[in-house]
Amino acid sequence: MRTEQNLTRLDRVFARLDREPERPAHIDVPRMSRHRVALFSATLAFYLAIVWLVVTTSWLVRLDWQVMFFRPYQQWSEIHWFVDYYVVLGQRGPTAVMICAWLGWRSWRQHTLRPLLTLGASLLLLNITVGAAKIGMGRLGPHYATTIGSNEMGLGGDIFPSGHTANAVVTWGILAYLASTPRARRWLSALSAVTSLGVGLATVYLGTHWLSDVVLGWAAGLLILLALPWCEPLIARTEAWIFTLRDRRRARRAGTTPAPAPVPVAVPLKQRSPAGRQDETATAAREAAVRPSRAPVYLAPGPHTARGERASITPVGSRRPTHADRLPHGPNAPTTPAGRPLTGG
């Protein structure tokens, strides 16, 4: 019984790996609800507050310097090797390849391009928003700081907000955004939150980012995830456009290759009849081309003469054909010498 249970679970795993016959109709597409709009507004206000606190060199900048002077990589040097590997979960290249492979399999299995297009839209928003903020504020990192206690803004740096942190929030959070069930969405949301939190703290541990960089990176990634429902109509139109191009290409390929079936006679556009008559005409032509010509069943085999060449015959008496093997019955029937009528058989 234990072997049967293991085989059943294995069969379920392989069944999940098979491609579905058609696109599922129950794909849940998140919408921009009031709750999501409220979260987006609150996160945007928090984002602007962090930027304002850093620009004005407030207590947050002093906290950044205190954490930097604490030097976590020296206080807990025994975990340095682990943090070096863990921070890779926030790098753009490796994470994008892993997530793209997973979402590509989902796209192939469900006959839809939405997972890959959603990932592309999120990474595009990430590059535009976070990249513009980095270049616009130009903050230097802890290793390149010039003046103790300053905010290091406008000096040509590119670490504010943290790209590792924002990338971890987006790439791992997109799995929760595209989850099929509410339970999977909750678990993946918790997993992505823990992963992005760990990546942000890892950059602070290594001394590559200020603490405020990481906090702003969390907010920047969360803003992108919350704004994705606004991109869903564009994603749907892009998917339909790609599928239309694919169908046209397939039709063009099918048109260039010779078809094995007989091609029906083309009807010019000006002489084309209505839809119903056109279908009947095409069907009759196709059947006439395939079916061999033969005489109707009510005509006798052999050559036939025209109606004008036939001799006129006036029917006289009975139309029943005569039979040579049969003899007439009745008073006029021939008799034998014994006086009895002669009958056949």
C-alpha positions as CSV (number, residue, x, y, z in Angstrom):
1,M,0.0,0.0,0.0
2,R,2.9,2.4,0.7
3,T,4.2,1.8,-2.9
4,E,0.9,2.6,-4.4
5,Q,0.7,5.9,-2.4
6,N,4.2,6.9,-3.6
7,L,3.3,6.1,-7.2
8,T,0.1,8.1,-7.0
9,R,2.0,11.2,-5.7
10,L,4.6,10.7,-8.5
11,D,1.8,10.5,-11.1
12,R,0.4,13.8,-9.7
13,V,3.8,15.5,-10.1
14,F,4.2,14.4,-13.7
15,A,0.6,15.4,-14.4
16,R,1.4,18.9,-13.2
17,L,4.4,19.0,-15.6
18,D,2.3,18.1,-18.6
19,R,0.9,20.8,-20.9
20,E,-2.7,21.7,-20.5
21,P,-4.9,21.1,-23.6
22,E,-6.0,24.7,-23.8
23,R,-5.6,28.0,-21.9
24,P,-7.2,27.8,-18.5
25,A,-10.3,30.1,-18.1
26,H,-9.8,30.6,-14.4
27,I,-6.5,32.7,-14.6
28,D,-6.9,35.3,-11.9
29,V,-5.7,38.8,-13.0
30,P,-5.3,41.2,-10.1
31,R,-7.3,44.5,-10.4
32,M,-6.5,47.9,-9.1
33,S,-8.9,47.8,-6.1
34,R,-9.4,50.6,-3.5
35,H,-7.3,48.6,-1.0
36,R,-4.5,48.4,-3.5
37,V,-4.8,52.1,-4.4
38,A,-4.6,53.0,-0.7
39,L,-1.5,50.8,-0.2
40,F,0.1,52.4,-3.3
41,S,-0.6,55.9,-2.0
42,A,0.8,55.1,1.5
43,T,3.9,53.5,0.0
44,L,4.4,56.5,-2.2
45,A,4.1,58.9,0.7
46,F,6.6,56.7,2.7
47,Y,9.0,56.8,-0.3
48,L,8.9,60.6,-0.5
49,A,9.3,60.9,3.2
50,I,12.5,58.8,3.1
51,V,13.9,61.0,0.3
52,W,13.1,64.1,2.2
53,L,14.7,62.9,5.4
54,V,17.9,62.1,3.5
55,V,18.0,65.3,1.5
56,T,17.6,67.4,4.7
57,T,20.3,65.4,6.5
58,S,18.0,64.4,9.4
59,W,18.3,61.8,12.0
60,L,18.1,59.1,9.3
61,V,21.4,60.2,7.9
62,R,23.0,60.1,11.4
63,L,21.6,56.6,11.8
64,D,23.3,55.6,8.5
65,W,26.6,56.8,9.7
66,Q,26.3,55.0,13.1
67,V,25.5,51.7,11.3
68,M,28.5,52.3,9.0
69,F,30.9,52.9,11.9
70,F,29.5,49.8,13.6
71,R,31.0,47.7,10.7
72,P,28.8,44.6,10.9
73,Y,31.1,42.6,8.6
74,Q,33.7,42.9,11.3
75,Q,31.4,42.2,14.2
76,W,30.0,39.0,12.7
77,S,32.8,37.9,10.4
78,E,32.0,34.2,10.7
79,I,28.9,34.6,8.4
80,H,30.7,36.7,5.8
81,W,30.9,33.8,3.4
82,F,27.2,33.0,3.6
83,V,26.2,36.7,3.1
84,D,28.4,36.8,0.0
85,Y,26.4,34.0,-1.6
86,Y,23.0,35.2,-0.2
87,V,23.3,38.7,-1.7
88,V,23.3,37.1,-5.2
89,L,19.5,36.6,-4.8
90,G,19.2,40.3,-5.3
91,Q,21.4,40.6,-8.4
92,R,19.6,41.4,-11.7
93,G,21.2,38.8,-13.9
94,P,20.9,35.5,-11.9
95,T,17.5,36.2,-10.5
96,A,16.1,37.3,-13.9
97,V,17.3,34.0,-15.5
98,M,15.8,31.8,-12.7
99,I,12.5,33.6,-12.7
100,C,12.3,33.8,-16.5
101,A,12.9,30.0,-16.7
102,W,10.1,29.3,-14.3
103,L,7.6,31.7,-15.8
104,G,8.5,30.5,-19.3
105,W,7.5,27.0,-18.3
106,R,4.2,28.4,-16.9
107,S,3.6,30.3,-20.2
108,W,4.2,27.2,-22.3
109,R,2.0,25.0,-20.0
110,Q,-0.9,27.4,-19.9
111,H,-0.8,28.6,-23.5
112,T,-0.4,32.3,-22.4
113,L,2.4,34.9,-22.6
114,R,1.1,36.8,-19.6
115,P,3.7,35.6,-17.0
116,L,6.6,36.5,-19.3
117,L,5.1,39.8,-20.3
118,T,4.3,40.7,-16.7
119,L,7.9,40.0,-15.7
120,G,9.2,42.1,-18.6
121,A,6.9,45.0,-17.7
122,S,8.0,44.9,-14.0
123,L,11.7,44.9,-14.9
124,L,11.1,47.7,-17.4
125,L,9.4,49.8,-14.7
126,L,12.2,48.9,-12.2
127,N,15.0,50.0,-14.6
128,I,13.2,53.3,-15.4
129,T,12.1,54.3,-11.9
130,V,15.0,53.1,-9.8
131,G,17.6,54.0,-12.5
132,A,16.2,57.5,-12.8
133,A,16.2,58.0,-9.0
134,K,19.8,56.7,-8.7
135,I,21.1,59.0,-11.4
136,G,19.0,62.0,-10.3
137,M,20.1,61.9,-6.6
138,G,23.7,60.8,-7.2
139,R,24.4,59.6,-3.6
140,L,27.8,58.1,-2.8
141,G,28.0,54.8,-0.9
142,P,29.6,54.2,2.5
143,H,32.9,53.0,1.0
144,Y,33.2,56.3,-1.0
145,A,31.9,58.8,1.5
146,T,33.8,62.0,1.7
147,T,32.4,64.0,4.7
148,I,31.4,62.4,8.0
149,G,27.8,63.2,8.8
150,S,26.8,64.5,5.3
151,N,24.1,62.9,3.2
152,E,26.6,62.5,0.2
153,M,23.9,63.6,-2.3
154,G,24.6,65.0,-5.7
155,L,28.2,63.7,-5.9
156,G,27.8,61.3,-8.9
157,G,27.0,58.1,-7.0
158,D,24.3,55.6,-7.9
159,I,23.3,53.7,-4.7
160,F,20.2,55.5,-3.6
161,P,17.8,53.6,-3.6
162,S,19.3,50.1,-3.3
163,G,19.0,48.3,-6.6
164,H,19.7,44.9,-5.1
165,T,16.8,45.4,-2.6
166,A,14.4,46.7,-5.2
167,N,15.3,43.9,-7.6
168,A,14.7,41.3,-4.9
169,V,11.3,42.7,-4.1
170,V,10.2,42.8,-7.7
171,T,11.6,39.5,-9.1
172,W,10.6,37.4,-6.1
173,G,7.4,39.3,-5.5
174,I,6.3,38.7,-9.1
175,L,5.8,35.0,-8.2
176,A,3.3,35.9,-5.6
177,Y,1.6,38.4,-8.0
178,L,1.2,35.6,-10.6
179,A,0.1,32.9,-8.2
180,S,-2.9,30.8,-9.2
181,T,-4.5,30.4,-5.8
182,P,-4.9,32.6,-2.7
183,R,-3.0,30.1,-0.6
184,A,0.0,30.1,-3.0
185,R,-0.1,33.9,-3.1
186,R,0.1,34.2,0.7
187,W,3.0,31.7,0.9
188,L,4.9,33.3,-1.9
189,S,4.3,36.8,-0.5
190,A,5.8,35.8,2.8
191,L,8.8,34.1,1.0
192,S,9.5,37.1,-1.2
193,A,9.2,39.5,1.8
194,V,11.8,37.4,3.8
195,T,14.1,37.1,0.8
196,S,14.1,40.8,-0.1
197,L,14.5,41.7,3.6
198,G,17.5,39.4,3.9
199,V,19.0,40.8,0.7
200,G,18.7,44.4,1.9
201,L,20.3,43.6,5.3
202,A,23.0,41.7,3.5
203,T,24.0,44.8,1.6
204,V,24.1,46.8,4.8
205,Y,26.2,44.1,6.4
206,L,28.7,44.2,3.6
207,G,28.9,48.0,3.7
208,T,27.8,48.6,0.1
209,H,24.7,50.5,1.0
210,W,23.4,52.9,3.7
211,L,20.5,51.7,5.7
212,S,18.3,54.4,4.2
213,D,19.2,53.0,0.7
214,V,17.7,49.7,1.6
215,V,14.6,51.2,3.1
216,L,14.0,53.2,0.0
217,G,14.7,50.1,-2.2
218,W,12.0,48.2,-0.4
219,A,9.5,51.0,-1.0
220,A,10.6,51.3,-4.7
221,G,10.1,47.6,-5.3
222,L,6.7,47.6,-3.5
223,L,5.5,50.5,-5.6
224,I,6.2,48.6,-8.8
225,L,4.3,45.5,-7.6
226,L,1.3,47.6,-6.5
227,A,1.2,49.5,-9.8
228,L,1.3,46.3,-12.0
229,P,-2.6,46.0,-12.4
230,W,-2.5,49.3,-14.2
231,C,-0.3,47.6,-16.8
232,E,-2.6,44.6,-17.3
233,P,-4.7,46.0,-20.2
234,L,-1.5,46.8,-22.1
235,I,-0.1,43.3,-21.3
236,A,-3.3,41.8,-22.7
237,R,-3.2,43.8,-25.9
238,T,0.5,42.9,-26.4
239,E,-0.3,39.3,-25.9
240,A,-3.2,39.4,-28.4
241,W,-0.9,41.2,-30.9
242,I,1.8,38.6,-30.6
243,F,-0.6,35.8,-31.1
244,T,-2.1,37.5,-34.1
245,L,1.4,37.8,-35.7
246,R,2.0,34.1,-35.0
247,D,-1.3,33.1,-36.6
248,R,-0.6,35.2,-39.7
249,R,2.9,33.7,-40.0
250,R,1.5,30.2,-39.7
251,A,-1.2,31.0,-42.3
252,R,1.5,32.4,-44.6
253,R,3.5,29.3,-44.3
254,A,0.5,27.1,-44.9
255,G,-0.4,29.1,-48.0
256,T,3.1,28.6,-49.6
257,T,3.1,24.8,-49.2
258,P,1.0,22.7,-51.7
259,A,-2.1,21.2,-50.1
260,P,-2.8,17.5,-50.8
261,A,-6.5,18.0,-51.1
262,P,-8.0,19.3,-54.4
263,V,-8.3,23.0,-54.5
264,P,-11.9,24.3,-55.2
265,V,-12.5,26.6,-58.1
266,A,-12.0,30.2,-57.0
267,V,-15.0,32.5,-57.4
268,P,-14.2,36.1,-58.4
269,L,-15.1,38.8,-55.9
270,K,-17.6,40.5,-58.2
271,Q,-19.4,37.2,-59.0
272,R,-19.4,35.9,-55.5
273,S,-22.8,34.9,-54.2
274,P,-24.1,35.2,-50.7
275,A,-22.5,33.2,-47.9
276,G,-24.9,30.3,-48.0
277,R,-24.9,29.9,-51.8
278,Q,-21.2,30.2,-51.9
279,D,-20.8,27.3,-49.4
280,E,-23.2,25.1,-51.3
281,T,-21.5,25.9,-54.7
282,A,-18.0,25.1,-53.2
283,T,-19.3,21.9,-51.6
284,A,-20.9,20.7,-54.9
285,A,-17.8,21.5,-56.9
286,R,-15.6,19.7,-54.4
287,E,-17.8,16.6,-54.5
288,A,-18.0,16.6,-58.3
289,A,-14.3,16.7,-58.5
290,V,-13.8,13.8,-56.1
291,R,-16.7,11.5,-57.1
292,P,-16.3,9.6,-60.5
293,S,-18.9,10.2,-63.2
294,R,-21.4,7.4,-63.6
295,A,-24.8,6.9,-65.1
296,P,-27.9,7.2,-63.0
297,V,-29.3,4.0,-61.5
298,Y,-32.6,4.3,-63.4
299,L,-31.0,4.0,-66.8
300,A,-30.0,0.7,-68.4
301,P,-26.3,0.2,-69.0
302,G,-25.0,0.6,-72.5
303,P,-25.4,3.2,-75.2
304,H,-28.6,5.2,-75.5
305,T,-30.2,6.9,-78.4
306,A,-31.6,10.4,-78.3
307,R,-35.3,10.9,-77.8
308,G,-35.8,12.1,-81.4
309,E,-34.2,9.0,-82.9
310,R,-36.5,6.5,-81.1
311,A,-39.5,5.0,-82.9
312,S,-42.8,5.9,-81.5
313,I,-44.5,2.9,-79.9
314,T,-48.2,2.8,-79.0
315,P,-48.8,0.5,-76.1
316,V,-51.4,-2.2,-76.9
317,G,-52.8,-4.6,-74.4
318,S,-51.1,-5.4,-71.2
319,R,-47.7,-3.8,-70.3
320,R,-46.6,-6.9,-68.5
321,P,-43.7,-8.5,-70.3
322,T,-44.2,-11.9,-71.8
323,H,-42.4,-15.0,-70.4
324,A,-41.6,-17.8,-72.7
325,D,-41.4,-20.4,-69.9
326,R,-45.0,-19.7,-68.8
327,L,-48.2,-21.0,-70.5
328,P,-51.5,-19.3,-70.4
329,H,-54.3,-20.5,-68.2
330,G,-58.0,-20.5,-68.6
331,P,-60.5,-21.8,-71.2
332,N,-58.3,-21.0,-74.2
333,A,-55.2,-22.8,-72.7
334,P,-53.9,-25.7,-74.9
335,T,-54.8,-29.2,-73.6
336,T,-53.0,-32.6,-73.7
337,P,-54.5,-35.6,-75.4
338,A,-56.0,-36.7,-72.1
339,G,-58.0,-33.5,-72.1
340,R,-56.2,-31.9,-69.2
341,P,-54.8,-28.4,-69.5
342,L,-51.1,-28.1,-70.1
343,T,-49.3,-26.3,-67.2
344,G,-45.7,-25.4,-66.7
345,G,-43.6,-27.4,-64.3
